[in-house]
Amino acid sequence: MAKVAFIGLGVMGFPMAGHLVKKGGHELTVYNRTSAKAQQWVEKFGGRTAPTPKAAAEGQDFVMCCVGNDNDLRAVTIGPDGAFAGMKAGATFVDHTTASAEVARELDKEAKKRGFKFVDAPVSGGQAGAENGVLTVMCGGDEAAYAAAEPIIAAYARMCKRLGPAGAGQLTKMVNQICIAGLVQGLSEGIHFAKQSGLDIQAVIDTISKGAAQSWQMENRYKTMNEGKYDFGFAVEWMRKDLSICLSEARRNGAHLPVTALVDQFYSEVEKMGGKRWDTSSLLARLEK
């Protein structure tokens, strides 16, 4: 059992922190910007709340974090009330936020100066993966930092791997989102084409999902897509945030992402249709409007 703090109790962080108690058996302190959410978590799982990220981090062996973006991350880590001000020497900070590789390197450098470890560890698997404790966790950081963090992360991970130094986890999450963007657009166009052709969607998917077209998106989203239901996963506004990170990094490293840029524009059209909170499979709705 370790002393662990968890900062950020959104749709991902809330169940992830719960697994640290239920499966990991750890002693938890939680912080959330909206204190009522932190109190709700304590009522469900036990542990205690803290009034600031710094107070949450004080005396902890591990501090896990899952917030919205680079700015949110800096807000809860750096500054007089930030978690870094409360971290003890030798402790480990694990960031599950999907953010830029740049901020990961920045925070890793700051952590080293202060004498504790840092791991950037964005996740994939969505709300269902968080609730079921089967997330894929992509990590960047020193080998010693990762080795310390891996047993704690195991409480909510099906797959956890170190990909390289600080920032490598965030870069791998970008690869993940780039791949998903193209897959969802392809699946949307395939279903749209099948409908326009008068084919039986169920029969079509039953057949092609046994071949090279098979994907997680096909297996898990085709039924709800065919029914025009789009409240079963990762929200469009979150995907656009992630794709903007990918496109910004591509401008830095010289990568060419024409399909990713195009799909991002398609998602902007979905947002204009009122689909900001629809899940990412709603690309089909754009084709059917």
Backbone as a ProteinNet text record, in pm:
[ID]
protein_1_A
[PRIMARY]
MAKVAFIGLGVMGFPMAGHLVKKGGHELTVYNRTSAKAQQWVEKFGGRTAPTPKAAAEGQDFVMCCVGNDNDLRAVTIGPDGAFAGMKAGATFVDHTTASAEVARELDKEAKKRGFKFVDAPVSGGQAGAENGVLTVMCGGDEAAYAAAEPIIAAYARMCKRLGPAGAGQLTKMVNQICIAGLVQGLSEGIHFAKQSGLDIQAVIDTISKGAAQSWQMENRYKTMNEGKYDFGFAVEWMRKDLSICLSEARRNGAHLPVTALVDQFYSEVEKMGGKRWDTSSLLARLEK
[TERTIARY]
83.7	0	87.5	50.1	124.9	32.6	94.1	18.1	11.6	-110.9	-129.6	-227.6	-196.5	-290.6	-337.7	-462.7	-513.4	-574.1	-524.1	-567.9	-647.1	-774.3	-858.8	-954.3	-1079.6	-1178.3	-1288.6	-1248	-1343.4	-1394.1	-1445.3	-1502.3	-1397.5	-1270.3	-1162.5	-1104.8	-1069.2	-1002	-1084.7	-1214.1	-1301.7	-1294.1	-1318.6	-1306.7	-1163.3	-1067.1	-927.3	-883.3	-917	-883.8	-954.7	-1076.5	-1149.9	-1080.2	-1022.9	-950.3	-826.2	-765.1	-647.8	-683.9	-807.8	-855	-902.6	-992.8	-1059	-963.7	-885	-795.2	-654.2	-608.9	-471.3	-455.5	-564.1	-557.2	-477	-465	-383.3	-462.7	-389.6	-447.8	-455.4	-576.8	-596.2	-634.1	-572.4	-613.7	-647.9	-761.9	-803.1	-821.9	-797.9	-824.3	-897.2	-1000.1	-1069.4	-1102.9	-1096.6	-1124.1	-1263.2	-1360.2	-1493.2	-1494.1	-1491.7	-1475.3	-1589.5	-1708.9	-1823.4	-1798.3	-1726.7	-1695.3	-1597	-1502.4	-1406.8	-1479.1	-1572.8	-1648.9	-1734.5	-1790.6	-1868.8	-1782.7	-1659	-1567.4	-1536.9	-1508.2	-1476.4	-1594.9	-1714.6	-1833.6	-1848	-1801.1	-1812.1	-1697	-1574.4	-1456.7	-1378.9	-1407.3	-1328.1	-1213.9	-1111.3	-998.9	-1034.5	-960.8	-987.1	-966.7	-1023.3	-1006.1	-898.5	-846.9	-749.8	-796	-768.9	-817.2	-738	-613.4	-528.8	-446.8	-394.7	-305.5	-182.3	-130.2	-14.3	-47.5	-161	-201.1	-223.8	-278.1	-300.1	-168	-65.4	62.9	152.1	129.5	219.4	224.1	345.9	365.8	332.3	292.5	251.7	371.3	359.9	460.9	440.8	312.6	276.8	167.1	177.5	70.8	31.8	-92.3	-145.2	-230.4	-233.1	-303.4	-373.1	-496.5	-568.2	-659.7	-610.3	-686.8	-706.9	-743.2	-789	-684.7	-590	-495.3	-368.2	-279.5	-151.9	-171.1	-263.3	-284.4	-338.3	-432.7	-485.6	-373.8	-288.6	-179.6	-80.8	-43.5	46.6	-19.2	-150.3	-221.3	-218.8	-221.3	-224.6	-86.7	17	151	245.6	247.4	346.4	279.7	352.5	299.1	289.8	261.1	263	164.2	50.8	-48.3	-47.1	51.6	60.8	117.9	89.8	133.6	284.4	358.8	505.1	559.7	487.4	532.7	515.7	433.8	411.2	479.5	539.9	601.4	726.1	738	857.6	966.1	1089	1201.3	1183	1209	1200.1	1061.6	959.6	823.4	811.8	697.6	676.1	546	553.8	436.4	404.4	279.7	236.5	123.7	145.9	46.7	-27.9	-158.4	-242.1	-315.4	-291.3	-352.3	-303.4	-392.3	-346.3	-305.8	-176.6	-121.2	-9	66	174.9	300	385.3	514.5	600.5	578.9	655.8	633	506.7	479.3	529.8	527.1	580.5	729.9	803.5	947.9	974.3	892.6	905	885.3	782.4	753.4	854.1	903.5	1007.4	1133.3	1169.6	1287.3	1268.4	1149.8	1120.3	1121.5	1067.2	1065.9	1207.6	1295.2	1434.8	1502.2	1474.4	1532.2	1487.8	1365.3	1308.8	1333.2	1392.9	1431.9	1327.2	1228.8	1133.7	1118.5	1048.2	1036.9	910.5	914.8	800.1	779.7	653.6	617.5	500.1	513.6	396.1	331.8	202.6	137.1	-6.5	-26.2	-162.1	-224.3	-357.3	-428.2	-518.3	-552.4	-649.8	-746	-869.4	-970.8	-1101.1	-1097.6	-1218.9	-1278.8	-1397.9	-1465.9	-1491.4	-1530.5	-1556.5	-1428.9	-1316.1	-1188.5	-1147.7	-1175.8	-1145.1	-1232.8	-1361.4	-1454.9	-1426.1	-1383.5	-1356.5	-1212	-1128.1	-989	-905.4	-933.4	-862.1	-802	-746.8	-688.2	-554.5	-519.7	-384.8	-311.3	-194.6	-120.6	14.5	39.7	160.6	252.6	369.7	451.6	582.7	620.7	750.7	816.5	947.4	1018.6	1139.4	1217.3	1333.6	1289.7	1377.8	1344.7	1310.1	1382.7	1357.2	1220.8	1184.4	1054	942.1	958.4	856.4	845.2	958.6	957.3	883.3	897.4	826.6	676.7	639.5	498.9	418.5	480.5	406.3	317	363.6	275.8	152.9	163.9	49.4	-49.6	1.9	-81.3	-157.3	-100.1	-159.2	-302.3	-341.9	-477.1	-584.5	-550.2	-651.9	-602.7	-493.8	-437.6	-443	-477.4	-464	-328.1	-280	-150.5	-78.9	45.9	124.4	267.2	322.6	456.1	530.4	659.5	746.5	794.9	777.3	813.8	940.5	995.8	1114.8	1120.6	1202.3	1217.4	1092	1094.9	980.3	930.6	800.8	738.9	701	767.1	740.7	599.6	548.9	412.2	313	332.2	242.6	252.5	372.6	388.9	318.8	325.4	258.1	106.9	55.6	-88.8	-129.7	-42.3	-72.6	-85	5.9	-1.2	-135.4	-174.6	-300.7	-418.8	-423.8	-535.5	-532.9	-413.7	-401.2	-460.9	-428.2	-479.4	-630.6	-682.3	-826.1	-902.7	-851	-920.7	-949.1	-848.6	-866.4	-958.5	-946.5	-1031.3	-1179	-1211.3	-1351.6	-1410.5	-1332.4	-1381.7	-1406.2	-1313.3	-1330	-1452.4	-1474.3	-1590.5	-1719.2	-1718.1	-1835.9	-1870.3	-1769.6	-1794.3	-1842.2	-1785.6	-1827.6	-1973	-2013.9	-2153.8	-2246.8	-2205.8	-2285.7	-2303.5	-2196	-2200.6	-2292.3	-2281.3	-2364.7	-2512.5	-2545	-2684.3	-2736.4	-2654.6	-2696.2	-2714.9	-2645.1	-2652.4	-2765	-2834.3	-2944.3	-2900.9	-2779.5	-2729.7	-2776.2	-2777.7	-2808.7	-2681.5	-2682.5	-2561.2	-2510.1	-2600.8	-2559.8	-2486.4	-2543.6	-2482.6	-2347.5	-2340.1	-2214.3	-2104.3	-2135.7	-2034	-1997.4	-2096.7	-2067.7	-1965.2	-1972.3	-1882.1	-1745.4	-1743.8	-1614.8	-1535.2	-1603.4	-1530.1	-1445.2	-1462	-1378.5	-1256.2	-1241.5	-1129.6	-1044	-976.9	-877.7	-938	-1069.5	-1132.7	-1162.6	-1143.8	-1179.5	-1102	-1170.3	-1105.5	-1187	-1125.8	-1199.3	-1320.1	-1301.6	-1411.9	-1527.1	-1495.5	-1599.8	-1673.8	-1600.5	-1661.5	-1748.4	-1705.2	-1770.1	-1863.4	-1859.6	-1937.4	-2035.4	-2025.2	-2107.8	-2257.5	-2298.1	-2441.8	-2499.2	-2431	-2481.4	-2474.1	-2371.4	-2362	-2479.6	-2509.9	-2618.9	-2753.2	-2764.4	-2888.9	-2891.4	-2782	-2775.6	-2764.6	-2701.2	-2683.6	-2535.1	-2507.9	-2369.7	-2332.8	-2379.4	-2343.8	-2279.7	-2187.3	-2128.9	-1977	-1916.6	-1770.9	-1708.4	-1588.7	-1503.3	-1564.9	-1581.8	-1653.4	-1574.6	-1649	-1590.2	-1501.6	-1544.8	-1463	-1330.6	-1329.7	-1204.6	-1114.4	-1175.5	-1096.9	-1034.2	-1108.7	-1053.1	-935.2	-945.1	-832.2	-710.1	-731.4	-620.1	-561.6	-648.8	-598.9	-524.4	-564.2	-489.8	-348.8	-333.8	-200.4	-118	-180.6	-111.6	-64.6	-154	-120.4	-14	-17.2	86.6	222.1	224.5	350.8	402.8	311.5	352.6	417.3	367.1	429.8	571.5	593.4	728.2	822.1	771.3	862.4	863.1	778.8	780	696.7	619.5	534.1	419.8	375	263.8	139.1	34.8	-87	-210.1	-217.1	-330	-465.3	-472.9	-600.5	-643	-547.4	-577.7	-632.9	-570.1	-616.8	-757	-782.9	-914.4	-1021.9	-990.8	-1088.1	-1114.9	-1013.9	-1035.2	-1137.8	-1129.1	-1227.2	-1366.2	-1371.6	-1501.1	-1563.1	-1478.1	-1529.8	-1577.9	-1515	-1562.2	-1702.9	-1731.5	-1865.7	-1965.8	-1922.7	-2009	-2041.9	-1941.5	-1965.9	-2071.4	-2065.6	-2163.2	-2303.5	-2311.7	-2440.8	-2495.8	-2419.9	-2461.8	-2400.6	-2296.3	-2240.5	-2112.7	-2090.4	-1967.9	-1948.7	-2059.7	-2052.6	-2090.7	-2118.7	-2139.8	-2006.8	-2012.7	-1886.7	-1825.5	-1701.9	-1625	-1683.5	-1765.9	-1825.5	-1929.5	-1960.4	-2061	-2016.1	-1898.4	-1859.5	-1963.1	-2030.4	-2134.9	-2250.8	-2284.6	-2395.3	-2370.9	-2246.1	-2210.7	-2240.9	-2221.1	-2246.2	-2395.6	-2473.7	-2616.9	-2705.5	-2642.4	-2724.6	-2795.7
-118.9	0	124.3	221	347.2	462.9	574.9	697.8	771.5	788.8	841.2	958.4	1061.2	1170.3	1161.6	1200.5	1207.3	1345.3	1414.5	1550.1	1548.5	1586.8	1591.1	1473.6	1498	1390	1406.6	1417.4	1424.9	1286.5	1272.8	1144.4	1032.8	1068.3	969.8	956.2	1068	1065.5	1006.4	1032	982.4	830	753.2	607.2	558	627.7	585	591.5	701.9	715.3	607.7	573.7	468	333.8	302.1	175.5	169.2	285.2	286.9	242.3	266.9	220.9	76.5	49.3	-81.6	-193.3	-169.8	-273.3	-261	-136.2	-115.4	-119.5	-91	-89.7	26.1	135.2	247.4	347	426.4	532.9	658.6	710.3	817.9	951.7	1054.9	1193.1	1250.9	1320	1370	1521.4	1579.9	1722.4	1738.9	1822.4	1859.3	2007.1	2072.6	2215.8	2247.1	2159.6	2171	2080.9	2140.6	2063.1	1966	1997.9	1907.6	1772.3	1773.3	1648	1564.7	1630.3	1560.3	1498.5	1572.1	1520.9	1401.5	1409.2	1298	1172.6	1192.5	1078.7	1015.7	1097.7	1047.7	971.4	1019.8	950.5	812.4	798.1	669.8	575.1	630.3	544.5	556.7	659.3	681.1	776.8	772.5	865	1002.9	1102.6	1238.7	1337.5	1456.3	1561.8	1658.9	1738	1842.4	1972.1	2086.8	2214.2	2267.4	2222.7	2268.4	2150.9	2160.9	2056.4	2038.6	2148.7	2140.1	2057.4	2084.2	2009.9	1862.5	1834.9	1695.7	1621	1689.7	1625.2	1606.3	1684.2	1681.3	1543.8	1490.2	1362.7	1239.6	1256.8	1142.2	1077	946.6	873.6	896.3	904.2	922.4	1027.1	1110	1204.7	1180.4	1140	1115.4	1235.5	1267	1386.9	1359.1	1408.1	1394.5	1515.7	1617.4	1740.7	1764.8	1888.8	1910.1	1934.5	2024.3	2064.9	2121.6	2175.2	2228.2	2332.9	2425.3	2533.3	2481.6	2387.8	2326.1	2255	2186.5	2110.6	2202.2	2310	2406.2	2465.8	2488.7	2550.4	2462.3	2331.1	2242.3	2192	2225.6	2176.1	2286.3	2398.1	2503.3	2619.7	2680.6	2793.2	2759.4	2858.6	2837.9	2733.7	2717.5	2617.7	2494.7	2486.3	2372.6	2248.7	2134.3	2006.8	1999.9	2059.4	2049.7	2114.1	2212.7	2278.5	2187.9	2083.1	1992.8	1858.2	1830.1	1699.2	1680.7	1563.2	1533.6	1475.3	1486.8	1431.9	1281.4	1233.8	1091.5	1043.1	1128.5	1090.9	1089.1	1044.3	1033.7	1102.3	1190.1	1256.6	1191.2	1143.6	1075.5	1156.6	1205.8	1289.9	1213.2	1193.4	1122.9	1216.4	1346.2	1443.2	1419.7	1435.1	1440.2	1585	1606.5	1741.2	1739.1	1847.1	1853.9	1784.2	1741.1	1685.4	1794.7	1917.7	2032	2051.4	2046.7	2066.8	1948.3	1829.5	1712.2	1730	1776	1797.1	1909.2	2011.6	2125.4	2079.5	1999.5	1954.6	1850.5	1768.5	1671.8	1744.5	1849	1929	1993.1	2045.5	2109.2	2006.5	1888.9	1783.2	1742.7	1727.7	1691.4	1797.1	1923.3	2031.6	2022	1976.7	1970.5	1835.9	1740.2	1614.6	1504.6	1511.9	1400.2	1357	1245.9	1185	1233.3	1226.8	1267	1167.3	1131.2	1043.1	1105.6	1127.3	1165.7	1036.1	1020.5	891.6	907.6	968.3	980.5	843.5	841.6	714.2	708	586.2	561.6	454.1	465.1	368.4	434.2	567.5	642.3	617.1	671.5	661.3	516.2	433.2	291.6	222.3	254	194.6	234.4	360.9	408.9	339.1	329.7	268.2	120	52.5	-91.2	-123	-20.6	-42	-110.1	-81.6	-149	-47.6	58.7	162	118.7	177.6	168.1	295.1	278.2	391.6	400.7	516.1	538.9	631.6	583.6	656.9	708.9	826.2	884	923.6	913.8	948.6	858.8	888.4	805	664.2	568.1	428.8	410.2	477.7	465.1	523.3	633.5	695.4	602.6	544.2	452.9	328.7	274.7	153	176.7	296.4	329.5	341.1	401.6	431.1	312.2	220.3	112.4	31.8	-8.7	-87.3	-9.9	121.5	203.5	216.1	243.7	255.9	126.7	13.9	-117.4	-131.3	-49.8	-59.3	-29.5	48.8	81.3	61.6	-12	-30.7	-175.8	-194	-324.7	-335	-220.7	-214.1	-89	-103.5	11.6	-9.1	92.2	74.5	207.3	200.2	317	323	439.6	455.4	535.6	592.7	674.9	781.9	884	990.5	1076.5	1172.7	1261.4	1317.9	1313.2	1358	1243.2	1127.7	1014	959.3	965.3	920.9	1008.7	1140.8	1232.9	1217.5	1197.9	1178.1	1050.6	945	819.7	837.4	914.7	942.1	1017.6	1103.6	1173.3	1073.7	977.3	873.3	799.4	767.9	699.5	778.2	909.3	990.8	1010.7	1020.8	1031.8	908.5	791.7	665.7	656.3	694.9	686.7	778.9	899.9	996.4	937.3	878.3	819.8	698.9	616.3	497.5	533.6	631.8	668.6	729.8	811.9	868.1	757.3	662.6	551.3	467.4	438.4	360.5	437.3	568.1	650.8	647.4	662.6	660.6	523.4	416.9	281.2	255.4	292.8	273.8	359.2	482.9	572.9	513.9	464.1	403.5	281	197	76.3	112.4	214.9	258.7	309.3	392.5	447.6	338	226.8	114.9	17.7	41.6	-46	-177.4	-182.8	-306.7	-321.3	-444.8	-475	-448.1	-342.2	-300.4	-411	-475.5	-582.9	-693.7	-734.6	-841.3	-798.4	-672.7	-621.9	-624.2	-569.3	-563.5	-703.3	-791.1	-929.5	-991.9	-956.5	-1014	-946.1	-813.5	-746.8	-735.5	-747.1	-739.7	-863.9	-965.1	-1086	-1078.2	-966.5	-951	-830.3	-777	-671.8	-538.8	-520.2	-393.9	-385.7	-495.1	-500.1	-396.8	-335.8	-243.9	-235.4	-179.3	-158.1	-68.8	33.4	125.3	52.5	-35.4	-111.3	-200.7	-273.8	-369.2	-299.5	-182	-117.2	-2.7	47.3	166.3	152.5	46.7	44.8	40.8	-29.6	-39.5	96	166.5	297.1	398.6	389.1	477.4	452.8	326.4	291.4	340	348.7	395.1	547	613.4	758.2	802.8	720	751.9	780.8	895.9	940.7	987	914.9	951	833.6	766.6	644.5	648.2	764.7	762.3	900.3	909.5	1027.3	1143.1	1257.8	1370.9	1439.5	1491.8	1561	1677.4	1755.8	1870.3	1824.7	1708.8	1655.4	1605.7	1541.6	1493.4	1610.7	1719.6	1835.5	1894	1893.7	1939.7	1852.3	1720.4	1628	1644.5	1658.5	1673.6	1805.3	1908.5	2035.3	2018.1	1935.7	1904.7	1830.7	1733.1	1657.4	1749.6	1837.2	1926	2027.6	2074.7	2167.3	2099.2	1975.6	1901	1871.7	1841.9	1814.4	1937.2	2055.1	2176.7	2192.1	2141.4	2148.7	2044.7	1919.6	1811.6	1783.6	1854.8	1840.5	1725.5	1658.4	1548.9	1604	1523.9	1562.4	1485.6	1556.6	1493.5	1543.5	1518.6	1571.9	1515.7	1385.6	1325.3	1375.2	1384	1433.7	1575.2	1660.5	1799.1	1804.4	1718.1	1714.3	1666.4	1560.7	1507.8	1608.9	1683.6	1789.4	1890.2	1924.7	2016.1	1953.2	1823.1	1754.3	1761.1	1744.5	1753.8	1896	1995	2132.1	2148.5	2079.3	2081.9	2012	1902	1830.9	1923.2	1998.2	2093.1	2196.1	2243.7	2342.5	2283.6	2150.8	2081.7	2062.6	2110.3	2091.5	1968.8	1913.2	1786.7	1796.2	1906	1923.2	1810.9	1764.4	1659.6	1521.7	1512.8	1380.6	1305.7	1172.9	1098.5	1105.1	1060.6	1079.5	1006.6	904.8	832.4	916.8	1036	1122.7	1182.1	1148	1186.9	1138.4	1028.2	977.7	1076.6	1144.3	1240.1	1350.5	1388.6	1493	1448.8	1320.4	1267.7	1252.6	1241.6	1214.5	1337.2	1453	1573	1619.5
0	0	0	-83.7	-91.1	-55.2	-18.5	3.3	-130.3	-181.1	-315.8	-313.5	-392.2	-416.2	-560.5	-584.2	-721	-741.9	-844.9	-876.8	-1006.5	-999.4	-1119.1	-1123.6	-1087	-1077.2	-1181.3	-1306.2	-1416.2	-1453.1	-1575.3	-1616.4	-1618.9	-1634.5	-1631.5	-1491.1	-1430.6	-1301.7	-1189.7	-1188.9	-1081.7	-1069.5	-1178.2	-1165.5	-1149.7	-1211.9	-1197.9	-1052	-985.5	-843.5	-761.3	-801.8	-731.8	-739.7	-854.4	-869.4	-780.4	-756.9	-668.8	-527.9	-487.4	-356.2	-363.7	-458.9	-465.4	-507.1	-611.6	-662.5	-607	-589	-543.7	-393.6	-321.4	-175.5	-119.5	-196.4	-153.9	-69.1	5.4	87.2	1.5	-21.6	-118.6	-56.9	-112.8	-89.9	-225.6	-237.9	-368.6	-366.6	-482.8	-502.7	-635.2	-634.3	-757	-751.1	-867.1	-872.3	-814.8	-846.2	-785.8	-662.7	-545.7	-422.4	-397.7	-447.3	-427.6	-494.2	-606.8	-677.2	-594.7	-531.2	-445.1	-325.3	-268.6	-154.9	-196.3	-315.1	-369.6	-383.7	-430.1	-445.8	-309.5	-209.8	-75.7	-16.2	-39.9	10.7	-51.7	-174	-243.9	-212.3	-202.3	-192	-60.8	17.3	138.9	112.6	197.3	181	231.7	180.7	226.3	113.1	129.7	31.3	79.1	-14.5	18	-46.6	14.7	-38.4	-156.9	-173.5	-284.2	-336.8	-459.7	-510	-420	-367.8	-278.4	-154.8	-93.7	25.8	-5.9	-124.1	-164.2	-178.5	-230.2	-260	-137.7	-33.7	82	148.5	160	227.7	145.9	19.9	-61.9	-131.8	-151.9	-229.1	-379.1	-418	-558.9	-569.8	-672.4	-703.5	-848.7	-869.6	-1002.7	-1042.3	-1171.3	-1216.3	-1349	-1363	-1489.9	-1505.5	-1576.4	-1595.2	-1744.9	-1783.4	-1919.5	-2026.4	-2000	-2104.6	-2041.6	-2124.5	-2076	-1967.7	-1992	-1895.1	-1762.8	-1770.2	-1647.8	-1571.7	-1647.5	-1587.3	-1515.6	-1581.3	-1516.4	-1391.6	-1398.8	-1286.6	-1161.3	-1180.8	-1062.6	-1021.7	-1098.8	-1065	-1017.8	-1090	-1062.9	-990.2	-902.1	-826.3	-678.5	-595.6	-449.9	-400	-469	-427.6	-516.6	-608.5	-699.6	-632.4	-690.9	-632.8	-616.6	-709.8	-703	-575.7	-522.8	-399.6	-278.2	-293.2	-181	-193.4	-308.6	-332.1	-246.4	-186.5	-108.5	-198.8	-158.6	-235.5	-252.8	-374.6	-402.8	-442.1	-428.5	-466.9	-620.3	-668.9	-814	-853	-952.1	-1007	-1141.1	-1156.2	-1278.7	-1341.5	-1463.4	-1529.2	-1637.5	-1617.6	-1714.8	-1810.2	-1798.1	-1888.7	-2031.4	-2129.3	-2267.7	-2294	-2307.4	-2318.9	-2422.4	-2431.8	-2528.6	-2474.8	-2566.7	-2526	-2463	-2507.6	-2457.1	-2307.3	-2262.4	-2119.7	-2037.7	-2095.7	-2025.6	-1998.2	-2098.2	-2080.4	-1979.7	-1985.6	-1893.5	-1748.4	-1724.6	-1588.6	-1540.7	-1632.3	-1596.7	-1549.9	-1621.4	-1584.7	-1447.6	-1423.3	-1294.5	-1180.8	-1207.6	-1105.9	-1067.5	-1165.9	-1139.1	-1051.4	-1080.6	-1000	-854.4	-833.8	-698.8	-629.6	-701.3	-637.9	-635.9	-729.1	-738.3	-883.8	-905	-1037.5	-1109.2	-1243.5	-1324	-1437.1	-1460.9	-1572.5	-1646.2	-1777.2	-1856.1	-1903.4	-1873.2	-1891.8	-1942.2	-2061.6	-2114.4	-2137.1	-2137	-2144.2	-2266.8	-2306.7	-2412	-2362.5	-2403.4	-2360.8	-2322.4	-2309.1	-2282.7	-2145.9	-2127.2	-1998.9	-1960.3	-2058	-2029.2	-1983.2	-2047.2	-2007.7	-1867.8	-1833.1	-1698.5	-1595.1	-1624.8	-1530.1	-1510.5	-1616.6	-1608.6	-1572.4	-1558.6	-1519.9	-1625.4	-1754.2	-1863.1	-1961.3	-1909.5	-1994.3	-2053.6	-2166.8	-2222.1	-2179.8	-2118.5	-2063.7	-2133.4	-2195.8	-2275	-2197.8	-2160.1	-2063.4	-2120.9	-2071.9	-2099.2	-1968.1	-1962.5	-1840.5	-1820.8	-1717.5	-1687.1	-1648.8	-1670.3	-1639.5	-1491.6	-1404	-1260.3	-1223.8	-1287	-1261.8	-1307.4	-1425.1	-1476.3	-1389.4	-1349.3	-1265.7	-1134.8	-1079.1	-955.2	-980.2	-1093.4	-1120.1	-1169	-1240.6	-1306.6	-1211.3	-1092.4	-1004.5	-956.4	-947.4	-905.7	-1021.5	-1139.9	-1260.1	-1288.6	-1249.8	-1278.4	-1227.4	-1130.5	-1074.5	-1178.6	-1283.4	-1383.6	-1526.6	-1544.8	-1678.9	-1723.8	-1849.7	-1913	-1981.5	-2030.8	-2097.4	-2051.2	-2008	-1964.5	-2013.9	-2082.3	-2140.1	-2142.7	-2113.3	-2128.2	-2272	-2335.8	-2476.4	-2498	-2389	-2403.5	-2296.3	-2315.8	-2215.8	-2205.3	-2115	-2094.6	-2227.3	-2246.4	-2370.5	-2462.5	-2448.4	-2536.8	-2518.3	-2394.8	-2371	-2446.1	-2437.4	-2507.1	-2659.3	-2709	-2853.8	-2899.8	-2818.2	-2853.3	-2850.9	-2754.6	-2752.2	-2878.6	-2929.2	-3054.1	-3168.9	-3173.9	-3276.7	-3265.8	-3143	-3116.9	-3175	-3148.7	-3194	-3345.5	-3402.6	-3548.1	-3615.3	-3562.2	-3618.5	-3603.9	-3487.4	-3463.2	-3557.4	-3578.9	-3664.7	-3802.6	-3864.7	-3996.8	-3995.1	-3889.5	-3879.1	-3868.7	-3784.5	-3764.7	-3890.9	-3961.1	-4086.4	-4187.8	-4199.2	-4292.8	-4260.2	-4130.9	-4089	-4118.8	-4093.3	-4121.1	-4269.9	-4353.3	-4497.4	-4543.4	-4483.2	-4519.5	-4485.4	-4364.6	-4323.3	-4409.2	-4434	-4518.5	-4658.4	-4716	-4849.4	-4850.3	-4746.8	-4738.4	-4729.2	-4650.8	-4639.6	-4774.5	-4840.3	-4969.6	-5074.2	-5053.9	-5148.5	-5114.9	-5004.4	-4964.9	-4904.1	-4853.5	-4793.5	-4648.7	-4601.2	-4461.5	-4380.3	-4298.7	-4227.1	-4136	-4063.8	-3972.7	-4048.5	-4161.8	-4241.3	-4296.9	-4340.5	-4395.4	-4289.3	-4170.6	-4065.2	-4016	-4002.9	-3962.2	-4055.5	-4183.1	-4283.6	-4283.4	-4299.2	-4317	-4186.7	-4071.2	-3944.6	-3919.5	-4004.2	-3991.7	-4081.8	-4151.9	-4244.2	-4211.9	-4312.4	-4293.1	-4248.9	-4265.8	-4227.4	-4078.4	-4007.7	-3865	-3784.4	-3686.3	-3594.2	-3466.4	-3361.4	-3236.1	-3261.5	-3342.4	-3371	-3438.1	-3532	-3600.4	-3502.7	-3422.1	-3328.6	-3224.9	-3178.5	-3064.5	-3099.2	-3221.9	-3252.9	-3369.8	-3450.3	-3570.5	-3538.6	-3433.7	-3402.1	-3364	-3273.8	-3230.8	-3344.9	-3427.9	-3544.2	-3638.5	-3664.6	-3754.8	-3701.9	-3568.2	-3505.3	-3485.8	-3523.5	-3508.2	-3364	-3280.5	-3138.7	-3113.4	-3054.4	-3043.8	-2902.9	-2803.1	-2665.3	-2592.8	-2660.2	-2605.3	-2592.7	-2596.2	-2588.4	-2580.2	-2633.6	-2626.4	-2703.6	-2638.5	-2697	-2808.5	-2905.1	-3019.3	-2975.3	-2876.6	-2834.4	-2774.5	-2709	-2654.6	-2767.3	-2866.5	-2980.3	-3055.3	-3070.4	-3139.4	-3061.5	-2929.7	-2847.7	-2874.6	-2876.9	-2899.6	-3039.5	-3139.7	-3276	-3294.2	-3221.4	-3229.5	-3174.9	-3071.9	-3018.1	-3123.3	-3189.5	-3294.5	-3407	-3451.9	-3564.2	-3526.1	-3402.6	-3355.2	-3351	-3299.7	-3293.9	-3434.6	-3527	-3665.1	-3728.8	-3695.4	-3747.1	-3694.1	-3572.3	-3513.7	-3573.1	-3588.8	-3628.3	-3778.8	-3854.4	-3999.5	-4053.1	-3967.8	-4014.3	-4099.5	-4195.9	-4282.5	-4239.7	-4200.2	-4148.8	-4225	-4354.8	-4432.7	-4390.4	-4363.5	-4323.6	-4185.7	-4093.4	-3958.5	-3963.8	-4044.4	-4057.6	-4116.8	-4214.6	-4278	-4180	-4106.1	-4010	-3899.4	-3859.5	-3761.1	-3812.8	-3940.7	-3999.7	-4003.9	-4030.9	-4029.2	-3889.2	-3786.5	-3649	-3618.1	-3678.5	-3656.8	-3714.4	-3825.4	-3883	-3790.6	-3727.6	-3632.5	-3514.7	-3468.1	-3359.2	-3398	-3522	-3569.4	-3579.2	-3589.1	-3590.9	-3449.4	-3349.3	-3210.1	-3145.7	-3210.3	-3165	-3084	-3016.9	-2939.2	-2836.9	-2776.7	-2675.2	-2729.2	-2860.3	-2919.5	-2917.3	-2929.6	-2932.9	-3073.3	-3083.6	-3206.7	-3327	-3304.3	-3417.5	-3490.4	-3439	-3499.9	-3632.7	-3679.1	-3815.9	-3917.5	-3886	-3975.3	-3986.7	-3876.9	-3878.1	-3979.7	-3994.8	-4091.9	-4233.9	-4262.1	-4396.3	-4425	-4320.4	-4336	-4319.2	-4292.5	-4267.8	-4394.3
[MASK]
+++++++++++++++++++++++++++++++++++++++++++++++++++++++++++++++++++++++++++++++++++++++++++++++++++++++++++++++++++++++++++++++++++++++++++++++++++++++++++++++++++++++++++++++++++++++++++++++++++++++++++++++++++++++++++++++++++++++++++++++++++++++++++++++++++++++++++++++++++++++++++++++++

